[in-house]
Amino acid sequence: MEALSLPAALSLVAGGGAGLSPERRAALGASLPLVQRDYRFERVWFWGCIQGVRGAYYIAEGLGPDRAAPRSRLYSLNCLDWSLLTPATKEMLALTEQVKGRFQGDPSFEYNLSEINAEAAARLIESGKEPVIKEETRLIATIEQIDRTVGIVPRGAFVKTPLGPVHENRQFEGLSLVEAKKLSSYFHFTEPVNLKNKTLLEKADLDPSIDFLDSLEHDIPRGSWSIQLEKGGTVVVLRSLLWLGLTFYHVPTTKQFGYVYFGTGEKNLDLPFML
């Protein structure tokens, strides 16, 4: 969610019980504009919080001119001092899938891979690396997974230019209340996968400038999203049941939308058995 409108946005997603203390809100309000200035970002989004056993990680994302380009990510333990995270790699994602359980809250904490997966540890030893995974690496991979899987935007909020870059759509005035209740009105804000597999006949009704992302209506497993009207029917709230703690909000017929994550950073692997 947009850092500048953080207090108002947090009040819109507070129905699920998640939020920040007044001290944390004040700290973010002071530090995020400095992050935007120092790193020369065009926009800064407050991504959310991953709660560990001994502490919490507060995450922010910095955006450049191309909104669909890989975003810079930073984390803080106190909402004041921010550290830049390295981009996620395929190797990181593959290794951290082996790690289960809660985060500790210490970026330097090391998970012993030989206790988790002996084969993966042996491969690391053969390549001359230590069979350990730092929690900071797991944090990078978890944020990447959540963004890829459940980071969403309303249809039409962003427009793809003929040259490729993606920008905010200045003509976007929000979804109507009827459209806002449909899963097909929301897109994954990441590289499309299902769109490439559609036939020419299916693509005939799509507008290439705004329908360049994957819709939520074909997400697997079916039923992994909850749509609710809150604040007297004035706010549409989507909650992910796959990554518990991810909440998206949109005020129909306005430009107000965003998502935030407050959770433990653990995927709900039992979801297919709960539906």
Order of alpha helices (4+ residues) and beta strands (2+ residues): alpha-alpha-beta-beta-beta-beta-alpha-beta-alpha-alpha-beta-alpha-beta-beta-beta-alpha-beta-alpha-beta-beta-beta-beta-alpha
